[in-house]
Amino acid sequence: MARYVLQLAFDGDPWRLSVRPAHREHLRRLKEEGRLVTAGPWADDSGALHVYEVADEAELKDILRRDPYTEVDGYEIVLLKEWNQIM
């Protein structure tokens, strides 16, 4: 398994907010499955940071394809990078 950090930027589009409950349900399922380590928005809601534990980048991209935020083009990926956690 590999850990990936994903940083998102939000553009303020109200469509993103309309699917926020579905997006958070998607994240909750991933957390229960052990594929999401942690996730949350910046305090000013300008974006978010997620940490995933997945087999590879292809699995993470599949997860993102199924995210309700993707369906409404609700974010921009600022950073998607494999991460070696030491603490």
FIMARMAR-741674 format. One record per atom (N, C-alpha, C, O): residue in three letters; atom name; y, z, x. Coordinates in pm, whole numbers, plus 50000, padded with zeros to 5 digits. Atoms other than C-alpha are relative to their C-alpha. Example, Ala and Ser with C-alpha at 12.3 -4.5 7.8 and 13.67 -1.06 7.14 Angstrom:
// residues 2
> type	atom	north	up	east
> ALA	N	49881	50000	50089;
> ALA	CA	49550	50780	51230;
> ALA	C	50120	50000	50090;
> ALA	O	50118	50066	50194;
> SER	N	49881	49994	49918;
> SER	CA	49894	50714	51367;
> SER	C	50109	50073	49923;
> SER	O	50220	50090	49974;
This chain:
// residues 87
> type	atom	north	up	east
> MET	N	49881	50000	50084;
> MET	CA	50000	50000	50000;
> MET	C	50125	50000	50089;
> MET	O	50123	50048	50202;
> ALA	N	49872	50008	49929;
> ALA	CA	50358	49938	50106;
> ALA	C	50110	50054	49911;
> ALA	O	50102	50044	49788;
> ARG	N	49883	49952	50075;
> ARG	CA	50686	50096	50004;
> ARG	C	50114	49900	50017;
> ARG	O	50139	49849	50126;
> TYR	N	49886	50090	50000;
> TYR	CA	50981	49880	49908;
> TYR	C	50119	50069	49936;
> TYR	O	50106	50140	49836;
> VAL	N	49874	49953	50057;
> VAL	CA	51342	49973	49846;
> VAL	C	50066	49879	49934;
> VAL	O	50073	49770	49991;
> LEU	N	49932	50104	50076;
> LEU	CA	51523	49770	49584;
> LEU	C	50136	50055	49958;
> LEU	O	50145	50156	49889;
> GLN	N	49865	49963	50043;
> GLN	CA	51899	49794	49541;
> GLN	C	50052	49891	49908;
> GLN	O	50049	49773	49943;
> LEU	N	49949	50093	50100;
> LEU	CA	52048	49632	49232;
> LEU	C	50150	50019	49981;
> LEU	O	50202	50130	49999;
> ALA	N	49860	49994	50041;
> ALA	CA	52407	49552	49135;
> ALA	C	50007	49952	49855;
> ALA	O	49943	49854	49818;
> PHE	N	49980	50037	50140;
> PHE	CA	52512	49537	48768;
> PHE	C	50137	49939	49983;
> PHE	O	50232	49977	50051;
> ASP	N	49873	50069	50019;
> ASP	CA	52787	49309	48639;
> ASP	C	50078	50046	49877;
> ASP	O	50185	49993	49848;
> GLY	N	49929	49949	50116;
> GLY	CA	52884	49505	48327;
> GLY	C	49974	49924	49872;
> GLY	O	50035	49953	49770;
> ASP	N	50033	50078	50119;
> ASP	CA	52734	49254	48083;
> ASP	C	49937	50091	49894;
> ASP	O	49842	50163	49925;
> PRO	N	50055	49913	50104;
> PRO	CA	52667	49431	47750;
> PRO	C	49855	49969	49963;
> PRO	O	49787	50055	49907;
> TRP	N	50140	50032	50028;
> TRP	CA	52333	49247	47715;
> TRP	C	49907	50092	50078;
> TRP	O	49802	50131	50028;
> ARG	N	50083	49909	49920;
> ARG	CA	52197	49465	47997;
> ARG	C	49988	50134	49929;
> ARG	O	49878	50189	49920;
> LEU	N	50004	49870	50069;
> LEU	CA	52290	49780	47806;
> LEU	C	49916	49994	49874;
> LEU	O	49855	50094	49835;
> SER	N	50079	50011	50122;
> SER	CA	52122	49647	47493;
> SER	C	49850	50011	50026;
> SER	O	49775	50050	49937;
> VAL	N	50142	49989	49967;
> VAL	CA	51786	49636	47674;
> VAL	C	49968	50119	50089;
> VAL	O	49856	50133	50138;
> ARG	N	50023	49884	49913;
> ARG	CA	51831	49957	47873;
> ARG	C	49883	50086	49956;
> ARG	O	49803	50125	50041;
> PRO	N	50116	49919	50039;
> PRO	CA	51581	50155	47660;
> PRO	C	49867	49933	50038;
> PRO	O	49775	50001	50085;
> ALA	N	50123	50071	49964;
> ALA	CA	51314	49888	47716;
> ALA	C	49981	49999	50152;
> ALA	O	49869	50012	50201;
> HIS	N	50005	49997	49854;
> HIS	CA	51399	49875	48088;
> HIS	C	49948	50137	50047;
> HIS	O	49862	50144	50134;
> ARG	N	50043	49866	49959;
> ARG	CA	51358	50252	48119;
> ARG	C	49855	50028	49961;
> ARG	O	49785	50100	50033;
> GLU	N	50141	49987	50038;
> GLU	CA	51027	50238	47931;
> GLU	C	49911	49926	50101;
> GLU	O	49805	49975	50138;
> HIS	N	50070	50078	49897;
> HIS	CA	50912	49970	48178;
> HIS	C	49987	50084	50127;
> HIS	O	49880	50091	50187;
> LEU	N	50003	49915	49880;
> LEU	CA	51005	50203	48466;
> LEU	C	49908	50120	49981;
> LEU	O	49836	50159	50073;
> ARG	N	50085	49883	50026;
> ARG	CA	50831	50500	48301;
> ARG	C	49852	49963	50016;
> ARG	O	49775	50039	50075;
> ARG	N	50140	50045	49987;
> ARG	CA	50505	50303	48279;
> ARG	C	49963	49978	50147;
> ARG	O	49855	50016	50190;
> LEU	N	50026	50022	49858;
> LEU	CA	50533	50199	48643;
> LEU	C	49985	50132	50075;
> LEU	O	49902	50144	50164;
> LYS	N	50009	49867	49939;
> LYS	CA	50590	50563	48742;
> LYS	C	49864	50063	49969;
> LYS	O	49799	50117	50058;
> GLU	N	50130	49946	50039;
> GLU	CA	50281	50671	48547;
> GLU	C	49886	49930	50073;
> GLU	O	49785	49994	50105;
> GLU	N	50101	50077	49929;
> GLU	CA	50079	50396	48718;
> GLU	C	50001	50027	50150;
> GLU	O	49910	49986	50221;
> GLY	N	49989	49972	49858;
> GLY	CA	50195	50520	49059;
> GLY	C	50062	49888	50082;
> GLY	O	50057	49891	50205;
> ARG	N	49937	50111	49928;
> ARG	CA	50378	50199	49146;
> ARG	C	50149	50019	50022;
> ARG	O	50209	49951	50106;
> LEU	N	49859	49968	49983;
> LEU	CA	50730	50341	49110;
> LEU	C	50009	50143	50054;
> LEU	O	49958	50237	49993;
> VAL	N	49984	49867	49940;
> VAL	CA	50820	50632	49339;
> VAL	C	50118	50071	49936;
> VAL	O	50107	50186	49893;
> THR	N	49879	49944	50059;
> THR	CA	51172	50692	49210;
> THR	C	50096	49887	49965;
> THR	O	50087	49778	50020;
> ALA	N	49901	50101	50040;
> ALA	CA	51457	50506	49042;
> ALA	C	50115	50069	49930;
> ALA	O	50098	50174	49868;
> GLY	N	49886	49948	50072;
> GLY	CA	51804	50568	48911;
> GLY	C	50125	49921	50030;
> GLY	O	50135	49855	50134;
> PRO	N	49874	50072	49982;
> PRO	CA	52151	50423	48867;
> PRO	C	50096	50077	50090;
> PRO	O	50086	50198	50105;
> TRP	N	49889	49935	49930;
> TRP	CA	52451	50490	49086;
> TRP	C	50081	50077	49896;
> TRP	O	50079	50044	49777;
> ALA	N	49923	49915	50092;
> ALA	CA	52679	50754	48933;
> ALA	C	50104	49920	49920;
> ALA	O	50135	49955	49807;
> ASP	N	49900	50083	50072;
> ASP	CA	52935	50485	48840;
> ASP	C	49936	49885	49922;
> ASP	O	50007	49801	49867;
> ASP	N	50078	50101	50073;
> ASP	CA	52661	50264	48683;
> ASP	C	50029	49858	50049;
> ASP	O	50019	49762	49972;
> SER	N	49975	50132	49943;
> SER	CA	52751	49976	48916;
> SER	C	49872	49935	50053;
> SER	O	49873	49819	50096;
> GLY	N	50127	50050	49950;
> GLY	CA	52387	49935	49016;
> GLY	C	49898	50111	50001;
> GLY	O	49917	50215	49938;
> ALA	N	50108	49901	49997;
> ALA	CA	52069	50123	49092;
> ALA	C	49921	49986	50129;
> ALA	O	49931	49886	50200;
> LEU	N	50090	49999	49886;
> LEU	CA	51820	50213	49361;
> LEU	C	49861	50035	49949;
> LEU	O	49843	50133	49877;
> HIS	N	50140	49976	50037;
> HIS	CA	51443	50191	49310;
> HIS	C	49916	50001	50127;
> HIS	O	49946	49929	50222;
> VAL	N	50098	50000	49892;
> VAL	CA	51157	50274	49546;
> VAL	C	49863	49978	49937;
> VAL	O	49822	50053	49848;
> TYR	N	50130	50038	50054;
> TYR	CA	50821	50112	49475;
> TYR	C	49891	50020	50105;
> TYR	O	49916	50009	50225;
> GLU	N	50118	49999	49915;
> GLU	CA	50474	50161	49619;
> GLU	C	49902	49899	49940;
> GLU	O	49840	49923	49836;
> VAL	N	50078	50113	50052;
> VAL	CA	50288	49834	49574;
> VAL	C	49919	49937	50114;
> VAL	O	49938	49971	50231;
> ALA	N	50083	50065	49899;
> ALA	CA	50036	49615	49753;
> ALA	C	50082	49913	50095;
> ALA	O	50060	49912	50216;
> ASP	N	49921	50092	49918;
> ASP	CA	50293	49363	49872;
> ASP	C	50124	49955	49921;
> ASP	O	50144	49994	49806;
> GLU	N	49877	50047	50063;
> GLU	CA	50622	49191	49794;
> GLU	C	49972	49915	49877;
> GLU	O	50050	49915	49782;
> ALA	N	50035	50083	50116;
> ALA	CA	50449	48950	49557;
> ALA	C	49977	50088	49877;
> ALA	O	50018	50050	49767;
> GLU	N	50021	49910	50113;
> GLU	CA	50341	49243	49337;
> GLU	C	50133	50052	49948;
> GLU	O	50154	50060	49827;
> LEU	N	49868	49952	50042;
> LEU	CA	50696	49378	49333;
> LEU	C	50076	49891	49925;
> LEU	O	50139	49920	49823;
> LYS	N	49931	50109	50070;
> LYS	CA	50836	49038	49235;
> LYS	C	49941	49976	49862;
> LYS	O	50014	49938	49770;
> ASP	N	50062	50010	50131;
> ASP	CA	50585	49025	48950;
> ASP	C	50051	50110	49908;
> ASP	O	50077	50086	49790;
> ILE	N	49944	49888	50076;
> ILE	CA	50705	49368	48835;
> ILE	C	50141	49966	49953;
> ILE	O	50176	49990	49838;
> LEU	N	49862	50036	50036;
> LEU	CA	51064	49242	48840;
> LEU	C	50004	49890	49895;
> LEU	O	50092	49892	49808;
> ARG	N	50004	50108	50100;
> ARG	CA	50973	48930	48641;
> ARG	C	49978	50057	49860;
> ARG	O	50027	50001	49762;
> ARG	N	50032	49941	50130;
> ARG	CA	50846	49157	48361;
> ARG	C	50102	50104	49954;
> ARG	O	50090	50158	49844;
> ASP	N	49898	49900	50034;
> ASP	CA	51150	49390	48363;
> ASP	C	50094	49941	49893;
> ASP	O	50142	49829	49909;
> PRO	N	49907	50049	50102;
> PRO	CA	51363	49357	48046;
> PRO	C	50139	49963	50055;
> PRO	O	50204	49874	50001;
> TYR	N	49871	50037	49941;
> TYR	CA	51676	49349	48265;
> TYR	C	49997	49858	50055;
> TYR	O	50098	49788	50052;
> THR	N	50011	50136	49948;
> THR	CA	51546	49026	48421;
> THR	C	50017	49899	49888;
> THR	O	50080	49794	49907;
> GLU	N	49991	50092	50114;
> GLU	CA	51517	48864	48078;
> GLU	C	50143	49971	49958;
> GLU	O	50172	49861	49909;
> VAL	N	49861	50021	50039;
> VAL	CA	51890	48910	48017;
> VAL	C	50090	49975	50122;
> VAL	O	50213	49980	50111;
> ASP	N	49925	50023	49876;
> ASP	CA	51993	48836	48378;
> ASP	C	50099	50114	50024;
> ASP	O	50217	50092	50050;
> GLY	N	49914	49883	49998;
> GLY	CA	52125	49191	48393;
> GLY	C	50029	50062	50135;
> GLY	O	50091	50169	50142;
> TYR	N	49976	49942	49868;
> TYR	CA	52135	49247	48768;
> TYR	C	49997	49892	50107;
> TYR	O	49954	49779	50085;
> GLU	N	50012	50082	49879;
> GLU	CA	52168	49097	49113;
> GLU	C	49928	50086	50102;
> GLU	O	49958	50204	50115;
> ILE	N	50067	49926	49893;
> ILE	CA	51934	49200	49394;
> ILE	C	50090	50001	50122;
> ILE	O	50124	49896	50177;
> VAL	N	49918	49982	49880;
> VAL	CA	52143	49338	49678;
> VAL	C	49910	50014	50121;
> VAL	O	49939	49962	50229;
> LEU	N	50093	49975	49889;
> LEU	CA	51848	49450	49892;
> LEU	C	49860	50015	49943;
> LEU	O	49839	50087	49846;
> LEU	N	50142	49982	50029;
> LEU	CA	51472	49416	49868;
> LEU	C	49932	49997	50135;
> LEU	O	49920	49892	50198;
> LYS	N	50048	49991	49863;
> LYS	CA	51310	49541	50183;
> LYS	C	49887	50101	50010;
> LYS	O	49892	50207	49948;
> GLU	N	50107	49904	49976;
> GLU	CA	50987	49705	50295;
> GLU	C	50056	50117	50082;
> GLU	O	50138	50099	50172;
> TRP	N	49943	49878	49942;
> TRP	CA	51054	50064	50401;
> TRP	C	49888	50089	50050;
> TRP	O	49787	50107	49983;
> ASN	N	50093	49904	49943;
> ASN	CA	50867	50304	50626;
> ASN	C	50058	50140	49986;
> ASN	O	50146	50180	50062;
> GLN	N	49953	49863	50022;
> GLN	CA	50922	50654	50492;
> GLN	C	49937	50092	50103;
> GLN	O	49816	50088	50124;
> ILE	N	50055	49905	49904;
> ILE	CA	50886	50924	50757;
> ILE	C	50013	50143	49952;
> ILE	O	49946	50232	50004;
> MET	N	49986	49865	50059;
> MET	CA	50997	51226	50553;
> MET	C	50016	49991	49852;
> MET	O	50030	50093	49785;
